Amino acid sequence: MYTGASVGWGKTLVAGEPKPTLPTEAAGEVFAEAMGAEALNIYGQGNATVTVDLGEDGPERTYTTVVGANEDILEEALEAVDVEGLEEAYEDEFETYHELR
């Protein structure tokens, strides 16, 4: 899935994977940044590395991202993310995410 790429070529202003998802989602972020978009994880930090851990059911969910067409849009999008609510709703995914970061 390359939703982040759609921001880079102007289809949307913002895209994201606000809960930990498979590391393959990083491709959309890489494409969008190459086209001038801005991207951070839901904690407002860069996603410099993508970690992968294989669990009993395949790759663990290890990646979050929010991609915005520019810095202002990205900042506004990050303000809308309820990080605490997501961590409570997806406890197992976030436990793995924090262990690998």
C-alpha positions as CSV (number, residue, x, y, z in Angstrom):
1,M,0.0,0.0,0.0
2,Y,1.5,3.3,-1.0
3,T,-1.0,5.9,0.4
4,G,1.9,8.1,1.4
5,A,3.0,8.4,-2.2
6,S,-0.4,9.9,-3.1
7,V,0.6,13.0,-1.0
8,G,3.8,13.5,-2.9
9,W,2.1,13.6,-6.3
10,G,-0.7,15.8,-5.1
11,K,-3.7,13.4,-5.0
12,T,-4.2,14.1,-1.2
13,L,-2.9,16.6,1.3
14,V,-2.3,14.0,4.1
15,A,-2.1,10.2,4.5
16,G,-1.0,8.0,7.3
17,E,-0.9,4.8,9.2
18,P,-1.6,6.0,12.8
19,K,-1.4,2.5,14.4
20,P,1.6,0.2,14.0
21,T,1.4,-1.5,10.6
22,L,3.6,-3.7,8.5
23,P,7.0,-2.3,7.5
24,T,6.1,-2.3,3.8
25,E,4.1,0.9,4.5
26,A,7.4,2.7,4.5
27,A,7.6,2.7,0.7
28,G,4.8,5.3,0.5
29,E,6.6,7.6,2.9
30,V,9.9,7.2,0.9
31,F,8.2,8.0,-2.4
32,A,6.3,11.0,-0.9
33,E,9.5,12.5,0.7
34,A,11.3,12.1,-2.6
35,M,8.6,14.3,-4.1
36,G,8.9,17.0,-1.4
37,A,6.3,15.9,1.2
38,E,7.0,15.8,4.9
39,A,6.7,12.7,7.1
40,L,7.0,11.8,10.8
41,N,5.8,9.0,13.0
42,I,2.7,9.7,15.3
43,Y,5.1,10.9,18.1
44,G,6.5,13.7,15.9
45,Q,9.8,11.9,15.3
46,G,11.4,10.8,12.1
47,N,11.2,7.3,10.8
48,A,14.9,6.8,10.2
49,T,14.8,3.1,10.4
50,V,12.2,0.4,9.8
51,T,12.5,-2.5,12.1
52,V,11.1,-6.0,11.3
53,D,10.5,-8.8,13.7
54,L,9.0,-12.1,12.6
55,G,6.5,-13.4,15.1
56,E,4.4,-16.6,15.2
57,D,2.0,-15.1,12.6
58,G,4.6,-13.4,10.3
59,P,6.0,-9.9,10.5
60,E,5.1,-7.9,13.5
61,R,3.5,-4.5,13.2
62,T,6.3,-2.0,13.6
63,Y,5.6,1.2,11.7
64,T,3.5,4.3,12.1
65,T,3.6,7.4,9.8
66,V,1.8,10.5,9.0
67,V,2.7,12.2,5.6
68,G,1.7,15.8,4.8
69,A,2.1,17.8,1.7
70,N,4.1,20.4,3.7
71,E,5.2,21.1,7.2
72,D,2.1,23.0,8.2
73,I,-0.3,20.3,7.0
74,L,1.8,17.6,8.7
75,E,1.7,19.5,12.0
76,E,-2.0,19.9,11.8
77,A,-2.5,16.3,11.0
78,L,-0.3,15.2,13.9
79,E,-2.4,17.3,16.3
80,A,-5.4,15.3,15.3
81,V,-3.9,12.0,16.1
82,D,-5.1,10.6,19.5
83,V,-1.9,8.7,20.4
84,E,-3.1,7.6,23.9
85,G,-6.4,6.4,22.4
86,L,-4.5,4.4,19.7
87,E,-2.1,2.9,22.3
88,E,-5.1,1.7,24.4
89,A,-7.1,0.4,21.4
90,Y,-4.1,-1.5,19.8
91,E,-2.2,-2.6,22.9
92,D,-0.5,-5.6,21.4
93,E,0.6,-3.8,18.3
94,F,2.1,-0.9,20.3
95,E,3.8,-3.2,22.7
96,T,5.7,-4.7,19.8
97,Y,6.3,-1.3,18.3
98,H,7.9,0.1,21.4
99,E,10.0,-3.1,22.0
100,L,11.6,-2.7,18.5
101,R,12.3,1.0,18.5
